[in-house]
Amino acid sequence: MDLNFLRIAVTLASLVLFLVLVAHTWSRRRMADHEAAALLPFADDDAPAPAAGANHNQGVKP
C-alpha cells in the first residue's frame, strides 16, 4: 500500500460522506426542521433590549 492509495481512499471517503450529508440535509423529513430554523432570527423580536450599562461578565473582576 503506497501513499497514493491512501490519498485515493481519503478522497473517496470524503466524497461519500459529503453526498450522505447532502442527502440527509435535503431529505423531506428534515423540511420542518429547516423551516423552523429559518424563523429563528425573528423569534425574539418582542424581547426587550438589554440595558446600555448591563455587565455581561458578572463573574469577572476588572
N, CA, C and O atoms as CSV, one atom per row, in Angstrom:
chain,resi,resn,atom,element,x,y,z
A,1,MET,N,N,0.864,-1.178,0.000
A,1,MET,CA,C,0.000,0.000,0.000
A,1,MET,C,C,0.904,1.232,0.000
A,1,MET,O,O,1.758,1.393,0.873
A,2,ASP,N,N,0.705,2.077,-0.973
A,2,ASP,CA,C,1.522,3.276,-1.046
A,2,ASP,C,C,0.701,4.514,-0.673
A,2,ASP,O,O,-0.489,4.422,-0.373
A,3,LEU,N,N,1.351,5.645,-0.699
A,3,LEU,CA,C,0.728,6.900,-0.286
A,3,LEU,C,C,-0.415,7.302,-1.209
A,3,LEU,O,O,-1.408,7.863,-0.745
A,4,ASN,N,N,-0.296,7.030,-2.491
A,4,ASN,CA,C,-1.360,7.395,-3.437
A,4,ASN,C,C,-2.643,6.626,-3.165
A,4,ASN,O,O,-3.734,7.177,-3.317
A,5,PHE,N,N,-2.534,5.360,-2.762
A,5,PHE,CA,C,-3.715,4.581,-2.420
A,5,PHE,C,C,-4.418,5.195,-1.210
A,5,PHE,O,O,-5.646,5.267,-1.176
A,6,LEU,N,N,-3.651,5.633,-0.227
A,6,LEU,CA,C,-4.227,6.284,0.954
A,6,LEU,C,C,-4.925,7.587,0.571
A,6,LEU,O,O,-6.011,7.880,1.071
A,7,ARG,N,N,-4.312,8.361,-0.302
A,7,ARG,CA,C,-4.925,9.611,-0.761
A,7,ARG,C,C,-6.238,9.353,-1.495
A,7,ARG,O,O,-7.216,10.076,-1.302
A,8,ILE,N,N,-6.256,8.318,-2.339
A,8,ILE,CA,C,-7.474,7.966,-3.067
A,8,ILE,C,C,-8.568,7.539,-2.097
A,8,ILE,O,O,-9.725,7.931,-2.250
A,9,ALA,N,N,-8.202,6.736,-1.098
A,9,ALA,CA,C,-9.184,6.254,-0.123
A,9,ALA,C,C,-9.771,7.413,0.674
A,9,ALA,O,O,-10.980,7.455,0.901
A,10,VAL,N,N,-8.935,8.349,1.101
A,10,VAL,CA,C,-9.427,9.501,1.871
A,10,VAL,C,C,-10.322,10.378,1.000
A,10,VAL,O,O,-11.346,10.871,1.474
A,11,THR,N,N,-9.957,10.581,-0.257
A,11,THR,CA,C,-10.769,11.391,-1.168
A,11,THR,C,C,-12.127,10.743,-1.411
A,11,THR,O,O,-13.155,11.420,-1.375
A,12,LEU,N,N,-12.136,9.444,-1.658
A,12,LEU,CA,C,-13.412,8.757,-1.895
A,12,LEU,C,C,-14.277,8.731,-0.641
A,12,LEU,O,O,-15.495,8.888,-0.731
A,13,ALA,N,N,-13.666,8.534,0.532
A,13,ALA,CA,C,-14.437,8.556,1.778
A,13,ALA,C,C,-15.026,9.943,2.015
A,13,ALA,O,O,-16.164,10.062,2.469
A,14,SER,N,N,-14.266,10.985,1.715
A,14,SER,CA,C,-14.774,12.350,1.872
A,14,SER,C,C,-15.928,12.618,0.921
A,14,SER,O,O,-16.915,13.249,1.301
A,15,LEU,N,N,-15.813,12.148,-0.303
A,15,LEU,CA,C,-16.894,12.325,-1.282
A,15,LEU,C,C,-18.161,11.608,-0.827
A,15,LEU,O,O,-19.256,12.162,-0.918
A,16,VAL,N,N,-18.014,10.386,-0.341
A,16,VAL,CA,C,-19.179,9.632,0.125
A,16,VAL,C,C,-19.821,10.324,1.315
A,16,VAL,O,O,-21.045,10.440,1.370
A,17,LEU,N,N,-19.021,10.787,2.271
A,17,LEU,CA,C,-19.574,11.484,3.432
A,17,LEU,C,C,-20.267,12.780,3.023
A,17,LEU,O,O,-21.309,13.124,3.582
A,18,PHE,N,N,-19.708,13.500,2.061
A,18,PHE,CA,C,-20.340,14.722,1.577
A,18,PHE,C,C,-21.688,14.419,0.935
A,18,PHE,O,O,-22.665,15.125,1.185
A,19,LEU,N,N,-21.751,13.380,0.111
A,19,LEU,CA,C,-23.011,13.024,-0.544
A,19,LEU,C,C,-24.059,12.567,0.470
A,19,LEU,O,O,-25.242,12.867,0.312
A,20,VAL,N,N,-23.641,11.853,1.496
A,20,VAL,CA,C,-24.571,11.449,2.551
A,20,VAL,C,C,-25.096,12.683,3.290
A,20,VAL,O,O,-26.284,12.761,3.602
A,21,LEU,N,N,-24.223,13.632,3.565
A,21,LEU,CA,C,-24.641,14.857,4.244
A,21,LEU,C,C,-25.631,15.648,3.391
A,21,LEU,O,O,-26.618,16.165,3.914
A,22,VAL,N,N,-25.382,15.747,2.102
A,22,VAL,CA,C,-26.298,16.464,1.201
A,22,VAL,C,C,-27.647,15.759,1.154
A,22,VAL,O,O,-28.688,16.412,1.215
A,23,ALA,N,N,-27.639,14.440,1.048
A,23,ALA,CA,C,-28.895,13.687,1.009
A,23,ALA,C,C,-29.666,13.841,2.320
A,23,ALA,O,O,-30.891,13.968,2.309
A,24,HIS,N,N,-28.962,13.831,3.432
A,24,HIS,CA,C,-29.610,13.988,4.739
A,24,HIS,C,C,-30.204,15.389,4.880
A,24,HIS,O,O,-31.315,15.552,5.385
A,25,THR,N,N,-29.463,16.387,4.435
A,25,THR,CA,C,-29.919,17.772,4.563
A,25,THR,C,C,-31.139,18.044,3.703
A,25,THR,O,O,-32.052,18.741,4.145
A,26,TRP,N,N,-31.179,17.525,2.510
A,26,TRP,CA,C,-32.266,17.816,1.583
A,26,TRP,C,C,-33.409,16.810,1.633
A,26,TRP,O,O,-34.299,16.852,0.784
A,27,SER,N,N,-33.404,15.904,2.611
A,27,SER,CA,C,-34.491,14.931,2.685
A,27,SER,C,C,-35.791,15.608,3.115
A,27,SER,O,O,-35.765,16.626,3.805
A,28,ARG,N,N,-36.902,15.055,2.717
A,28,ARG,CA,C,-38.210,15.640,3.028
A,28,ARG,C,C,-38.513,15.593,4.525
A,28,ARG,O,O,-39.249,16.438,5.034
A,29,ARG,N,N,-37.956,14.625,5.222
A,29,ARG,CA,C,-38.200,14.518,6.672
A,29,ARG,C,C,-37.593,15.681,7.435
A,29,ARG,O,O,-38.051,15.986,8.536
A,30,ARG,N,N,-36.571,16.346,6.886
A,30,ARG,CA,C,-35.901,17.449,7.558
A,30,ARG,C,C,-36.514,18.807,7.211
A,30,ARG,O,O,-36.084,19.826,7.752
A,31,MET,N,N,-37.506,18.841,6.323
A,31,MET,CA,C,-38.071,20.105,5.847
A,31,MET,C,C,-38.671,20.929,6.987
A,31,MET,O,O,-38.483,22.145,7.027
A,32,ALA,N,N,-39.380,20.296,7.904
A,32,ALA,CA,C,-39.980,21.025,9.022
A,32,ALA,C,C,-38.904,21.626,9.920
A,32,ALA,O,O,-39.062,22.743,10.411
A,33,ASP,N,N,-37.817,20.900,10.138
A,33,ASP,CA,C,-36.718,21.427,10.945
A,33,ASP,C,C,-36.076,22.641,10.286
A,33,ASP,O,O,-35.738,23.612,10.963
A,34,HIS,N,N,-35.909,22.589,8.968
A,34,HIS,CA,C,-35.310,23.715,8.250
A,34,HIS,C,C,-36.232,24.933,8.260
A,34,HIS,O,O,-35.759,26.063,8.376
A,35,GLU,N,N,-37.523,24.717,8.141
A,35,GLU,CA,C,-38.457,25.845,8.183
A,35,GLU,C,C,-38.457,26.491,9.564
A,35,GLU,O,O,-38.531,27.715,9.670
A,36,ALA,N,N,-38.377,25.697,10.612
A,36,ALA,CA,C,-38.308,26.242,11.971
A,36,ALA,C,C,-36.998,26.996,12.186
A,36,ALA,O,O,-36.987,28.050,12.822
A,37,ALA,N,N,-35.911,26.472,11.667
A,37,ALA,CA,C,-34.612,27.137,11.813
A,37,ALA,C,C,-34.567,28.449,11.033
A,37,ALA,O,O,-33.893,29.393,11.444
A,38,ALA,N,N,-35.275,28.512,9.920
A,38,ALA,CA,C,-35.300,29.740,9.126
A,38,ALA,C,C,-36.001,30.873,9.868
A,38,ALA,O,O,-35.729,32.043,9.598
A,39,LEU,N,N,-36.895,30.548,10.795
A,39,LEU,CA,C,-37.630,31.568,11.543
A,39,LEU,C,C,-36.927,31.984,12.842
A,39,LEU,O,O,-37.388,32.908,13.512
A,40,LEU,N,N,-35.838,31.332,13.207
A,40,LEU,CA,C,-35.147,31.639,14.456
A,40,LEU,C,C,-34.667,33.091,14.572
A,40,LEU,O,O,-34.743,33.645,15.669
A,41,PRO,N,N,-34.182,33.734,13.518
A,41,PRO,CA,C,-33.753,35.125,13.676
A,41,PRO,C,C,-34.890,36.072,14.064
A,41,PRO,O,O,-34.638,37.154,14.593
A,42,PHE,N,N,-36.117,35.681,13.811
A,42,PHE,CA,C,-37.258,36.537,14.092
A,42,PHE,C,C,-37.990,36.148,15.371
A,42,PHE,O,O,-39.015,36.750,15.690
A,43,ALA,N,N,-37.499,35.166,16.105
A,43,ALA,CA,C,-38.212,34.606,17.252
A,43,ALA,C,C,-38.285,35.552,18.440
A,43,ALA,O,O,-39.303,35.575,19.132
A,44,ASP,N,N,-37.246,36.331,18.699
A,44,ASP,CA,C,-37.207,37.173,19.895
A,44,ASP,C,C,-37.358,38.658,19.587
A,44,ASP,O,O,-36.777,39.488,20.285
A,45,ASP,N,N,-38.121,39.007,18.566
A,45,ASP,CA,C,-38.297,40.417,18.229
A,45,ASP,C,C,-39.028,41.188,19.316
A,45,ASP,O,O,-38.817,42.393,19.447
A,46,ASP,N,N,-39.888,40.529,20.110
A,46,ASP,CA,C,-40.650,41.217,21.138
A,46,ASP,C,C,-39.905,41.307,22.465
A,46,ASP,O,O,-40.385,41.963,23.390
A,47,ALA,N,N,-38.753,40.670,22.581
A,47,ALA,CA,C,-37.988,40.708,23.827
A,47,ALA,C,C,-37.337,42.082,23.983
A,47,ALA,O,O,-36.872,42.658,22.999
A,48,PRO,N,N,-37.297,42.615,25.210
A,48,PRO,CA,C,-36.667,43.928,25.406
A,48,PRO,C,C,-35.159,43.856,25.193
A,48,PRO,O,O,-34.533,42.824,25.432
A,49,ALA,N,N,-34.592,44.963,24.741
A,49,ALA,CA,C,-33.148,45.037,24.532
A,49,ALA,C,C,-32.452,45.128,25.889
A,49,ALA,O,O,-33.031,45.679,26.825
A,50,PRO,N,N,-31.236,44.611,26.027
A,50,PRO,CA,C,-30.517,44.715,27.298
A,50,PRO,C,C,-30.190,46.172,27.621
A,50,PRO,O,O,-30.051,47.002,26.723
A,51,ALA,N,N,-30.073,46.467,28.900
A,51,ALA,CA,C,-29.764,47.833,29.331
A,51,ALA,C,C,-28.401,48.244,28.801
A,51,ALA,O,O,-27.528,47.402,28.591
A,52,ALA,N,N,-28.219,49.546,28.584
A,52,ALA,CA,C,-26.987,50.048,27.992
A,52,ALA,C,C,-25.767,49.745,28.859
A,52,ALA,O,O,-24.692,49.475,28.322
A,53,GLY,N,N,-25.905,49.782,30.165
A,53,GLY,CA,C,-24.776,49.550,31.056
A,53,GLY,C,C,-24.747,48.147,31.626
A,53,GLY,O,O,-24.084,47.916,32.638
A,54,ALA,N,N,-25.434,47.216,31.021
A,54,ALA,CA,C,-25.503,45.851,31.559
A,54,ALA,C,C,-24.127,45.194,31.495
A,54,ALA,O,O,-23.420,45.286,30.491
A,55,ASN,N,N,-23.767,44.532,32.590
A,55,ASN,CA,C,-22.488,43.846,32.664
A,55,ASN,C,C,-22.705,42.381,32.307
A,55,ASN,O,O,-23.350,41.648,33.056
A,56,HIS,N,N,-22.173,41.953,31.175
A,56,HIS,CA,C,-22.376,40.572,30.734
A,56,HIS,C,C,-21.342,39.641,31.331
A,56,HIS,O,O,-21.506,38.423,31.250
A,57,ASN,N,N,-20.285,40.163,31.928
A,57,ASN,CA,C,-19.247,39.346,32.552
A,57,ASN,C,C,-19.373,39.482,34.060
A,57,ASN,O,O,-18.511,40.077,34.706
A,58,GLN,N,N,-20.423,38.944,34.615
A,58,GLN,CA,C,-20.714,39.158,36.026
A,58,GLN,C,C,-19.721,38.492,36.963
A,58,GLN,O,O,-19.528,38.978,38.078
A,59,GLY,N,N,-19.090,37.413,36.563
A,59,GLY,CA,C,-18.164,36.715,37.451
A,59,GLY,C,C,-16.732,37.196,37.316
A,59,GLY,O,O,-15.862,36.716,38.042
A,60,VAL,N,N,-16.459,38.114,36.426
A,60,VAL,CA,C,-15.098,38.552,36.173
A,60,VAL,C,C,-14.893,39.941,36.777
A,60,VAL,O,O,-15.684,40.857,36.550
A,61,LYS,N,N,-13.804,40.078,37.558
A,61,LYS,CA,C,-13.477,41.392,38.126
A,61,LYS,C,C,-12.565,42.138,37.177
A,61,LYS,O,O,-11.657,41.545,36.595
A,62,PRO,N,N,-12.794,43.438,37.012
A,62,PRO,CA,C,-11.948,44.206,36.072
A,62,PRO,C,C,-10.558,44.420,36.589
A,62,PRO,O,O,-9.738,45.044,35.916
